[in-house]
Amino acid sequence: TKKLVELHGGRICVESERGQGSVFHVFLDLPVAVPGAPAPNAGQSAAMPSDYAAHILIVEDNAVNQKVVAVLLDKRGYRTTAVNHGREALEALDQSSFDLVLMDLQMPVLDGIEATRLIRQDPRWRNLPVIALTAHAMQGDRERCLAAGMNDYVPKPIQPPVLLAAIRKCLAPRPAAEMEPV
């Protein structure tokens, strides 16, 4: 339930008293329905349009996390592809064009730090934004990710507004003076 609520940009909290039960509070920002008025977006797709038609590579070994992130992004108009580890990420980058990579850190075969280092060594992907998406939230983890060549760091559990802000920041056009030649 917590993941579903957060997927929709809300929050959930609980009040519990032993022997008395629990009360769960769900807070969602939803439009108010007016009786007799047409429903908002009636006849339109439920997906929210994105400012970008970006193709995002999700590199995550946990299938549930892959699905949660993909649904969140797909609903906002992004196209997503998910792979299970860093080696598959490099293969996917060879086969298709991506605008951004969401990279988990701890994965089998090839972890996120080493995969990002390999991405940065290839001139084709030197400017490709990579965002760490990880449960690593210890002191120094963010710095380690940035030192490996990642552009940003989003801790798990995913907070949709935080993830979406990081994506928008990384996809925002940069002034020509800041851009490196390809």
C-alpha positions in Angstrom: 0.0 0.0 0.0 2.8 2.4 0.9 4.4 1.9 -2.6 1.1 2.4 -4.4 0.4 5.6 -2.4 3.9 6.9 -3.1 3.6 6.0 -6.7 0.7 8.4 -6.9 2.7 11.2 -5.1 0.9 10.7 -1.8 1.9 9.7 1.7 0.6 7.2 4.2 0.8 7.1 8.0 -0.6 4.9 10.8 -1.8 5.3 14.3 -1.8 2.1 16.2 -2.7 1.1 19.8 -2.0 -2.4 21.1 -5.3 -4.2 21.6 -7.3 -1.4 20.1 -6.4 -1.6 16.4 -4.8 0.6 13.8 -6.0 3.6 11.7 -4.2 4.2 8.4 -4.3 7.7 6.8 -3.7 8.1 3.1 -3.1 11.6 1.7 -3.5 12.0 -2.1 -3.8 15.1 -4.1 -6.8 14.3 -6.3 -9.2 16.5 -8.2 -12.6 17.1 -6.6 -15.6 15.6 -8.5 -18.5 17.9 -9.1 -21.9 16.1 -9.5 -23.1 16.3 -13.0 -19.8 17.7 -14.4 -17.8 15.7 -16.8 -14.9 13.8 -15.2 -11.5 15.5 -15.6 -9.7 14.2 -18.7 -12.8 12.3 -19.7 -12.1 10.3 -22.9 -8.3 11.0 -22.6 -5.5 8.6 -21.7 -4.8 8.2 -18.0 -1.2 8.9 -18.7 0.0 12.3 -17.9 1.9 14.1 -20.6 5.6 14.5 -20.0 7.7 17.6 -20.8 10.0 15.2 -22.5 9.5 12.2 -24.7 12.6 10.7 -23.0 13.6 7.0 -23.2 14.9 6.0 -19.8 16.9 2.8 -19.0 16.1 1.4 -15.6 19.0 -0.8 -14.3 17.7 -2.7 -11.3 17.9 -6.3 -10.2 14.7 -6.3 -8.2 11.6 -7.0 -10.4 9.2 -5.2 -8.1 11.4 -2.0 -8.0 11.7 -2.2 -11.8 7.9 -2.3 -12.1 7.2 0.5 -9.6 9.7 2.9 -11.3 8.5 1.9 -14.8 4.8 2.5 -13.9 5.6 5.8 -12.3 7.5 7.0 -15.4 5.3 5.5 -18.0 2.3 7.3 -16.4 4.1 10.6 -17.0 4.8 9.9 -20.7 8.4 8.6 -20.4 9.3 5.5 -22.3 11.2 2.9 -20.2 13.3 -0.2 -20.7 14.4 -2.3 -17.7 17.4 -4.5 -17.3 18.7 -6.6 -14.4 22.3 -5.6 -14.0 25.2 -3.4 -15.4 26.3 -5.8 -18.1 22.7 -5.9 -19.5 22.7 -2.1 -19.3 25.8 -1.8 -21.5 24.2 -4.2 -24.0 21.0 -2.2 -24.0 23.0 1.0 -24.6 24.7 -0.6 -27.6 21.3 -1.7 -29.1 19.2 1.4 -28.5 19.3 5.1 -27.8 18.5 6.3 -24.3 18.2 9.8 -22.8 18.9 8.9 -19.2 19.9 5.9 -17.0 18.5 5.1 -13.6 21.3 2.9 -12.0 21.0 0.7 -8.9 24.3 0.2 -7.1 24.2 -3.4 -5.8 23.5 -5.9 -8.6 24.9 -9.2 -9.7 27.2 -9.6 -12.7 28.2 -5.9 -12.9 27.4 -3.4 -10.1 26.2 0.2 -10.8 29.4 1.9 -9.9 31.5 -0.1 -12.3 28.8 0.0 -15.0 28.8 3.8 -14.8 32.6 4.0 -15.0 32.4 1.9 -18.2 29.6 4.1 -19.6 31.8 7.2 -19.0 34.7 5.6 -20.8 32.8 5.3 -24.0 32.6 8.5 -26.0 29.1 7.7 -27.2 27.7 7.9 -23.6 30.0 10.5 -22.1 27.1 13.0 -21.7 24.4 10.5 -21.0 22.8 11.4 -17.6 23.1 8.6 -15.0 21.1 8.8 -11.7 21.9 6.5 -8.8 18.7 4.9 -7.6 19.8 3.1 -4.5 19.1 2.0 -1.0 22.6 3.0 -0.1 22.0 6.1 2.0 25.1 6.1 4.2 27.5 9.0 4.6 29.8 9.1 1.5 27.6 7.0 -0.8 26.4 10.1 -2.7 30.0 11.3 -3.2 31.1 7.8 -4.3 28.3 7.8 -7.0 29.2 11.3 -8.2 32.9 10.3 -8.3 32.0 7.3 -10.5 30.4 9.7 -13.0 26.8 9.7 -12.0 24.9 13.0 -12.4 22.6 12.7 -9.4 21.6 10.4 -6.5 18.1 9.4 -5.4 17.8 7.2 -2.3 15.2 4.4 -1.9 12.5 4.0 -1.0 11.6 6.1 -4.0 9.8 9.4 -3.4 8.2 10.2 -6.7 8.6 14.0 -6.5 12.3 13.6 -5.7 12.9 11.1 -8.5 10.9 13.2 -11.1 12.8 16.4 -10.0 16.1 14.6 -10.5 15.1 13.4 -13.9 13.8 16.8 -15.1 17.0 18.4 -13.8 19.2 15.9 -15.7 17.2 16.2 -18.9 16.9 20.0 -18.8 18.8 21.6 -21.7 22.1 23.0 -20.7 23.6 26.2 -22.0 25.8 25.6 -25.1 28.9 26.8 -23.1 28.4 23.9 -20.6 27.9 21.1 -23.2 30.8 18.9 -24.3 31.2 18.1 -28.0 30.1 14.5 -28.9 
